[in-house]
């Protein structure tokens, strides 16, 4: 996106996005608006976009947070539109809430607070409180075992904090990345299965995305594996835990507490359930961090074609070495690079540098050229079988 564009790049904003992030859109290049018929980019937090009608000019969608369940990622992928998120931006906020949840459960703070608030002023108030406190006696965290399922940024921070509190930590993540493995504290013991986590842990905390394989990860069958009196914490996604399984576990005393950030009708008012109103990322710092991260990702893509933290595309970034750039989203099929090179070569357009990355069925190609790319060449590239979207990004007007 060159500076000499006739009109600004229009970014439609849903929900309240932190101003510290929105201010990173240069006013001479971008128009940040709440209403738009056909924006080039969309920035969203929790608004549900599944029934939203996306215009033909849409180039990118950014989610100021980690989860993208509110965005039709598959449909946008078919159009070659990347969906960016902000993984890790709210990690510390969630970590702190998990620690708070463990302490609330371990020390029986929820019923203790309710007990005190229910007392009427009287001359023997002090005695009533002193006599009543015995029923809320709890336990301390050192020496207890915390099972962490999902060892990404949040899971790793939780594990590290728990170790510092004197807890033993078991971790399970069959899909752990190399980067996450390097950041994981060495004291974390590797569990061979989820079942081992359930059987061995006093506390179990979930930090996995919601998908086909993780829906009802805690279910009616495996809830019976929890050690008696365990505490289950879900600050991940609502569908990762079955409500019926929780109720079954509580009634059988396999679970003493279920601490969750996702209240649901079946769990409201149930003994043993501590439900919070989705506070995971509800800190000023987390909202600022998420907004800054996703705005920077959107700008780098819109202006230079670089991809970072797009959930449906590979990471692909290349420093500009020539004044003209093509950014091509395509299906991950054989000979795509050959066809792109042929289309440019027969027009005597020299390729200065090229980068191609793939992720599953999706691929992405950046091509820097030494001369301008005519519109008819861009159209020819768009018409190649398997090509989803082509953008021409000259460095100057």
Beta strands, then each sheet from edge to edge (+ up, - down):
strand 1: 9-13
strand 2: 30-33
strand 3: 41-44
strand 4: 60-63
strand 5: 82-84
strand 6: 145-149
strand 7: 168-172
strand 8: 189-190
strand 9: 203-206
strand 10: 230-234
strand 11: 255-260
strand 12: 273-275
strand 13: 324-331
strand 14: 351-359
strand 15: 362-369
strand 16: 387-392
sheet 1: 2+ 1+ 3+ 4+ 5+
sheet 2: 8+ 7+ 6+ 9+ 10+ 11+ 12+
sheet 3: 14+ 15- 13+ 16-
end
